[in-house]
Amino acid sequence: MRTCMYACVFFARCARWMRACVHACMRACVHACMRACVHACMRACVHACMRACVHACMRACMRACVHACMRACVHACICIGPL
């Protein structure tokens, strides 16, 4: 039970990292979109651009975060062992 709870702490932390990662990615994305967009139709343009971008960002972030998280969790579980 304690092992599971310990692993859950890592996963909760991982979810926070992922949100931060996606937000940072989106911010970078929006700025690039805004530079590319014509001012008159900026809002519509940025929203369309963001939708396309968010999926790519999330895939990249998830891969990085989940791998780091799994490594940490597996290591923690191995170190603690079955309780």
N, CA, C and O atoms as a GROMACS GRO file, in nm:
protein
  332
    1MET      N    1   0.083  -0.120   0.000
    1MET     CA    2   0.000   0.000   0.000
    1MET      C    3   0.087   0.126   0.000
    1MET      O    4   0.065   0.218  -0.078
    2ARG      N    5   0.186   0.127   0.088
    2ARG     CA    6   0.273   0.244   0.096
    2ARG      C    7   0.350   0.263  -0.035
    2ARG      O    8   0.373   0.376  -0.078
    3THR      N    9   0.390   0.153  -0.096
    3THR     CA   10   0.462   0.161  -0.224
    3THR      C   11   0.374   0.229  -0.328
    3THR      O   12   0.421   0.315  -0.403
    4CYS      N   13   0.246   0.188  -0.333
    4CYS     CA   14   0.153   0.246  -0.429
    4CYS      C   15   0.134   0.395  -0.406
    4CYS      O   16   0.134   0.474  -0.500
    5MET      N   17   0.119   0.433  -0.279
    5MET     CA   18   0.100   0.573  -0.246
    5MET      C   19   0.223   0.655  -0.286
    5MET      O   20   0.211   0.767  -0.335
    6TYR      N   21   0.340   0.598  -0.265
    6TYR     CA   22   0.464   0.666  -0.300
    6TYR      C   23   0.470   0.688  -0.451
    6TYR      O   24   0.508   0.796  -0.497
    7ALA      N   25   0.432   0.587  -0.527
    7ALA     CA   26   0.430   0.598  -0.672
    7ALA      C   27   0.330   0.704  -0.716
    7ALA      O   28   0.356   0.780  -0.810
    8CYS      N   29   0.215   0.710  -0.648
    8CYS     CA   30   0.113   0.809  -0.682
    8CYS      C   31   0.164   0.952  -0.666
    8CYS      O   32   0.127   1.040  -0.743
    9VAL      N   33   0.249   0.974  -0.568
    9VAL     CA   34   0.307   1.107  -0.548
    9VAL      C   35   0.386   1.146  -0.672
    9VAL      O   36   0.379   1.260  -0.718
   10PHE      N   37   0.463   1.052  -0.726
   10PHE     CA   38   0.540   1.081  -0.847
   10PHE      C   39   0.448   1.112  -0.964
   10PHE      O   40   0.474   1.204  -1.041
   11PHE      N   41   0.340   1.035  -0.978
   11PHE     CA   42   0.249   1.057  -1.090
   11PHE      C   43   0.179   1.192  -1.078
   11PHE      O   44   0.157   1.259  -1.179
   12ALA      N   45   0.144   1.232  -0.956
   12ALA     CA   46   0.081   1.363  -0.935
   12ALA      C   47   0.178   1.474  -0.974
   12ALA      O   48   0.140   1.572  -1.037
   13ARG      N   49   0.304   1.457  -0.936
   13ARG     CA   50   0.406   1.554  -0.969
   13ARG      C   51   0.424   1.560  -1.121
   13ARG      O   52   0.440   1.667  -1.179
   14CYS      N   53   0.421   1.444  -1.182
   14CYS     CA   54   0.436   1.432  -1.326
   14CYS      C   55   0.324   1.507  -1.398
   14CYS      O   56   0.349   1.574  -1.499
   15ALA      N   57   0.202   1.496  -1.347
   15ALA     CA   58   0.089   1.566  -1.409
   15ALA      C   59   0.111   1.717  -1.403
   15ALA      O   60   0.078   1.789  -1.497
   16ARG      N   61   0.167   1.764  -1.291
   16ARG     CA   62   0.196   1.908  -1.280
   16ARG      C   63   0.303   1.949  -1.380
   16ARG      O   64   0.292   2.053  -1.444
   17TRP      N   65   0.408   1.866  -1.393
   17TRP     CA   66   0.514   1.896  -1.490
   17TRP      C   67   0.455   1.905  -1.629
   17TRP      O   68   0.489   1.994  -1.707
   18MET      N   69   0.364   1.810  -1.660
   18MET     CA   70   0.308   1.807  -1.793
   18MET      C   71   0.227   1.931  -1.822
   18MET      O   72   0.237   1.989  -1.930
   19ARG      N   73   0.146   1.973  -1.725
   19ARG     CA   74   0.068   2.096  -1.744
   19ARG      C   75   0.160   2.214  -1.769
   19ARG      O   76   0.137   2.293  -1.860
   20ALA      N   77   0.267   2.225  -1.689
   20ALA     CA   78   0.363   2.334  -1.705
   20ALA      C   79   0.426   2.328  -1.844
   20ALA      O   80   0.444   2.430  -1.910
   21CYS      N   81   0.460   2.207  -1.885
   21CYS     CA   82   0.524   2.184  -2.014
   21CYS      C   83   0.432   2.226  -2.128
   21CYS      O   84   0.475   2.296  -2.220
   22VAL      N   85   0.306   2.183  -2.122
   22VAL     CA   86   0.210   2.216  -2.227
   22VAL      C   87   0.185   2.366  -2.231
   22VAL      O   88   0.177   2.424  -2.340
   23HIS      N   89   0.174   2.430  -2.114
   23HIS     CA   90   0.151   2.574  -2.110
   23HIS      C   91   0.269   2.649  -2.171
   23HIS      O   92   0.250   2.743  -2.248
   24ALA      N   93   0.390   2.609  -2.136
   24ALA     CA   94   0.509   2.674  -2.191
   24ALA      C   95   0.512   2.657  -2.342
   24ALA      O   96   0.543   2.751  -2.416
   25CYS      N   97   0.479   2.537  -2.387
   25CYS     CA   98   0.478   2.505  -2.529
   25CYS      C   99   0.373   2.590  -2.601
   25CYS      O  100   0.399   2.644  -2.708
   26MET      N  101   0.255   2.601  -2.541
   26MET     CA  102   0.148   2.680  -2.600
   26MET      C  103   0.185   2.827  -2.609
   26MET      O  104   0.158   2.892  -2.710
   27ARG      N  105   0.246   2.878  -2.503
   27ARG     CA  106   0.287   3.019  -2.505
   27ARG      C  107   0.383   3.045  -2.620
   27ARG      O  108   0.367   3.142  -2.694
   28ALA      N  109   0.482   2.957  -2.635
   28ALA     CA  110   0.579   2.973  -2.743
   28ALA      C  111   0.508   2.967  -2.878
   28ALA      O  112   0.539   3.043  -2.970
   29CYS      N  113   0.413   2.876  -2.887
   29CYS     CA  114   0.336   2.854  -3.007
   29CYS      C  115   0.253   2.977  -3.043
   29CYS      O  116   0.253   3.021  -3.158
   30VAL      N  117   0.183   3.031  -2.944
   30VAL     CA  118   0.096   3.146  -2.967
   30VAL      C  119   0.178   3.265  -3.015
   30VAL      O  120   0.135   3.338  -3.105
   31HIS      N  121   0.294   3.285  -2.956
   31HIS     CA  122   0.378   3.398  -2.996
   31HIS      C  123   0.421   3.382  -3.142
   31HIS      O  124   0.421   3.479  -3.218
   32ALA      N  125   0.458   3.261  -3.179
   32ALA     CA  126   0.498   3.236  -3.318
   32ALA      C  127   0.379   3.260  -3.410
   32ALA      O  128   0.393   3.320  -3.517
   33CYS      N  129   0.260   3.212  -3.368
   33CYS     CA  130   0.139   3.230  -3.448
   33CYS      C  131   0.106   3.378  -3.464
   33CYS      O  132   0.072   3.423  -3.574
   34MET      N  133   0.115   3.451  -3.356
   34MET     CA  134   0.081   3.593  -3.359
   34MET      C  135   0.172   3.670  -3.453
   34MET      O  136   0.128   3.759  -3.525
   35ARG      N  137   0.300   3.635  -3.451
   35ARG     CA  138   0.393   3.702  -3.541
   35ARG      C  139   0.355   3.673  -3.686
   35ARG      O  140   0.366   3.761  -3.772
   36ALA      N  141   0.310   3.550  -3.712
   36ALA     CA  142   0.277   3.510  -3.849
   36ALA      C  143   0.141   3.563  -3.894
   36ALA      O  144   0.116   3.575  -4.014
   37CYS      N  145   0.052   3.594  -3.799
   37CYS     CA  146  -0.085   3.632  -3.833
   37CYS      C  147  -0.100   3.780  -3.868
   37CYS      O  148  -0.025   3.866  -3.821
   38VAL      N  149  -0.198   3.805  -3.953
   38VAL     CA  150  -0.234   3.943  -3.987
   38VAL      C  151  -0.314   3.998  -3.870
   38VAL      O  152  -0.400   3.928  -3.816
   39HIS      N  153  -0.288   4.122  -3.829
   39HIS     CA  154  -0.352   4.180  -3.712
   39HIS      C  155  -0.504   4.181  -3.721
   39HIS      O  156  -0.572   4.159  -3.621
   40ALA      N  157  -0.559   4.207  -3.837
   40ALA     CA  158  -0.704   4.217  -3.854
   40ALA      C  159  -0.777   4.089  -3.814
   40ALA      O  160  -0.885   4.094  -3.757
   41CYS      N  161  -0.718   3.974  -3.845
   41CYS     CA  162  -0.786   3.848  -3.815
   41CYS      C  163  -0.709   3.767  -3.712
   41CYS      O  164  -0.713   3.644  -3.711
   42MET      N  165  -0.639   3.837  -3.624
   42MET     CA  166  -0.548   3.773  -3.531
   42MET      C  167  -0.615   3.669  -3.442
   42MET      O  168  -0.564   3.558  -3.430
   43ARG      N  169  -0.728   3.704  -3.381
   43ARG     CA  170  -0.786   3.612  -3.284
   43ARG      C  171  -0.824   3.479  -3.348
   43ARG      O  172  -0.789   3.373  -3.296
   44ALA      N  173  -0.894   3.484  -3.459
   44ALA     CA  174  -0.935   3.361  -3.529
   44ALA      C  175  -0.813   3.282  -3.572
   44ALA      O  176  -0.808   3.160  -3.560
   45CYS      N  177  -0.715   3.354  -3.622
   45CYS     CA  178  -0.592   3.294  -3.671
   45CYS      C  179  -0.517   3.223  -3.558
   45CYS      O  180  -0.474   3.109  -3.574
   46VAL      N  181  -0.502   3.291  -3.446
   46VAL     CA  182  -0.428   3.235  -3.333
   46VAL      C  183  -0.499   3.112  -3.279
   46VAL      O  184  -0.435   3.013  -3.244
   47HIS      N  185  -0.633   3.118  -3.270
   47HIS     CA  186  -0.707   3.003  -3.219
   47HIS      C  187  -0.690   2.881  -3.309
   47HIS      O  188  -0.670   2.770  -3.260
   48ALA      N  189  -0.697   2.902  -3.440
   48ALA     CA  190  -0.680   2.791  -3.534
   48ALA      C  191  -0.538   2.735  -3.521
   48ALA      O  192  -0.518   2.613  -3.520
   49CYS      N  193  -0.442   2.825  -3.511
   49CYS     CA  194  -0.302   2.789  -3.499
   49CYS      C  195  -0.277   2.712  -3.369
   49CYS      O  196  -0.206   2.611  -3.368
   50MET      N  197  -0.337   2.760  -3.260
   50MET     CA  198  -0.320   2.695  -3.131
   50MET      C  199  -0.376   2.553  -3.131
   50MET      O  200  -0.314   2.461  -3.078
   51ARG      N  201  -0.494   2.537  -3.191
   51ARG     CA  202  -0.554   2.403  -3.194
   51ARG      C  203  -0.461   2.305  -3.262
   51ARG      O  204  -0.441   2.194  -3.214
   52ALA      N  205  -0.403   2.347  -3.375
   52ALA     CA  206  -0.312   2.259  -3.448
   52ALA      C  207  -0.187   2.230  -3.364
   52ALA      O  208  -0.134   2.119  -3.365
   53CYS      N  209  -0.143   2.332  -3.293
   53CYS     CA  210  -0.020   2.326  -3.217
   53CYS      C  211  -0.029   2.246  -3.088
   53CYS      O  212   0.063   2.172  -3.053
   54VAL      N  213  -0.140   2.260  -3.019
   54VAL     CA  214  -0.154   2.200  -2.886
   54VAL      C  215  -0.134   2.050  -2.891
   54VAL      O  216  -0.070   1.992  -2.803
   55HIS      N  217  -0.190   1.985  -2.994
   55HIS     CA  218  -0.178   1.840  -3.002
   55HIS      C  219  -0.032   1.798  -3.015
   55HIS      O  220   0.012   1.703  -2.950
   56ALA      N  221   0.043   1.868  -3.099
   56ALA     CA  222   0.185   1.837  -3.116
   56ALA      C  223   0.259   1.862  -2.985
   56ALA      O  224   0.343   1.781  -2.945
   57CYS      N  225   0.229   1.973  -2.918
   57CYS     CA  226   0.291   2.005  -2.790
   57CYS      C  227   0.263   1.898  -2.687
   57CYS      O  228   0.354   1.852  -2.617
   58MET      N  229   0.138   1.858  -2.679
   58MET     CA  230   0.101   1.760  -2.577
   58MET      C  231   0.168   1.626  -2.600
   58MET      O  232   0.211   1.560  -2.505
   59ARG      N  233   0.176   1.586  -2.726
   59ARG     CA  234   0.243   1.459  -2.755
   59ARG      C  235   0.388   1.464  -2.711
   59ARG      O  236   0.437   1.371  -2.647
   60ALA      N  237   0.458   1.572  -2.746
   60ALA     CA  238   0.600   1.587  -2.710
   60ALA      C  239   0.616   1.592  -2.558
   60ALA      O  240   0.703   1.525  -2.503
   61CYS      N  241   0.531   1.671  -2.492
   61CYS     CA  242   0.540   1.685  -2.347
   61CYS      C  243   0.509   1.555  -2.277
   61CYS      O  244   0.577   1.517  -2.182
   62MET      N  245   0.407   1.486  -2.325
   62MET     CA  246   0.370   1.360  -2.261
   62MET      C  247   0.482   1.260  -2.269
   62MET      O  248   0.513   1.192  -2.171
   63ARG      N  249   0.542   1.250  -2.386
   63ARG     CA  250   0.652   1.154  -2.402
   63ARG      C  251   0.762   1.184  -2.303
   63ARG      O  252   0.808   1.095  -2.230
   64ALA      N  253   0.807   1.310  -2.299
   64ALA     CA  254   0.916   1.348  -2.210
   64ALA      C  255   0.879   1.327  -2.064
   64ALA      O  256   0.955   1.267  -1.988
   65CYS      N  257   0.761   1.377  -2.024
   65CYS     CA  258   0.721   1.371  -1.883
   65CYS      C  259   0.693   1.229  -1.838
   65CYS      O  260   0.736   1.188  -1.730
   66VAL      N  261   0.621   1.154  -1.919
   66VAL     CA  262   0.585   1.018  -1.879
   66VAL      C  263   0.709   0.933  -1.865
   66VAL      O  264   0.719   0.853  -1.772
   67HIS      N  265   0.804   0.948  -1.956
   67HIS     CA  266   0.927   0.870  -1.946
   67HIS      C  267   1.004   0.904  -1.819
   67HIS      O  268   1.049   0.814  -1.748
   68ALA      N  269   1.018   1.032  -1.791
   68ALA     CA  270   1.090   1.075  -1.670
   68ALA      C  271   1.016   1.023  -1.546
   68ALA      O  272   1.078   0.974  -1.452
   69CYS      N  273   0.886   1.036  -1.548
   69CYS     CA  274   0.802   0.995  -1.436
   69CYS      C  275   0.811   0.845  -1.413
   69CYS      O  276   0.826   0.799  -1.300
   70MET      N  277   0.801   0.769  -1.521
   70MET     CA  278   0.806   0.623  -1.509
   70MET      C  279   0.941   0.578  -1.454
   70MET      O  280   0.948   0.488  -1.370
   71ARG      N  281   1.048   0.641  -1.502
   71ARG     CA  282   1.181   0.607  -1.452
   71ARG      C  283   1.187   0.630  -1.302
   71ARG      O  284   1.234   0.545  -1.227
   72ALA      N  285   1.138   0.747  -1.257
   72ALA     CA  286   1.139   0.780  -1.115
   72ALA      C  287   1.054   0.680  -1.036
   72ALA      O  288   1.095   0.634  -0.929
   73CYS      N  289   0.936   0.648  -1.090
   73CYS     CA  290   0.845   0.557  -1.019
   73CYS      C  291   0.903   0.417  -1.010
   73CYS      O  292   0.900   0.354  -0.904
   74VAL      N  293   0.955   0.369  -1.119
   74VAL     CA  294   1.012   0.234  -1.121
   74VAL      C  295   1.128   0.227  -1.023
   74VAL      O  296   1.141   0.131  -0.948
   75HIS      N  297   1.212   0.330  -1.024
   75HIS     CA  298   1.326   0.336  -0.934
   75HIS      C  299   1.278   0.334  -0.789
   75HIS      O  300   1.331   0.260  -0.706
   76ALA      N  301   1.177   0.416  -0.759
   76ALA     CA  302   1.123   0.423  -0.623
   76ALA      C  303   1.067   0.288  -0.580
   76ALA      O  304   1.090   0.242  -0.468
   77CYS      N  305   0.993   0.224  -0.672
   77CYS     CA  306   0.932   0.094  -0.638
   77CYS      C  307   1.039  -0.012  -0.616
   77CYS      O  308   1.026  -0.097  -0.528
   78ILE      N  309   1.144  -0.008  -0.697
   78ILE     CA  310   1.252  -0.105  -0.683
   78ILE      C  311   1.324  -0.081  -0.550
   78ILE      O  312   1.358  -0.175  -0.478
   79CYS      N  313   1.348   0.046  -0.519
   79CYS     CA  314   1.418   0.080  -0.395
   79CYS      C  315   1.339   0.041  -0.272
   79CYS      O  316   1.394  -0.012  -0.176
   80ILE      N  317   1.209   0.068  -0.274
   80ILE     CA  318   1.126   0.037  -0.158
   80ILE      C  319   1.101  -0.113  -0.151
   80ILE      O  320   1.106  -0.174  -0.044
   81GLY      N  321   1.072  -0.169  -0.267
   81GLY     CA  322   1.038  -0.311  -0.271
   81GLY      C  323   0.898  -0.334  -0.219
   81GLY      O  324   0.836  -0.240  -0.169
   82PRO      N  325   0.846  -0.455  -0.230
   82PRO     CA  326   0.710  -0.481  -0.182
   82PRO      C  327   0.705  -0.471  -0.030
   82PRO      O  328   0.790  -0.525   0.040
   83LEU      N  329   0.605  -0.400   0.019
   83LEU     CA  330   0.591  -0.381   0.164
   83LEU      C  331   0.478  -0.468   0.217
   83LEU      O  332   0.450  -0.467   0.337
   0.00000   0.00000   0.00000
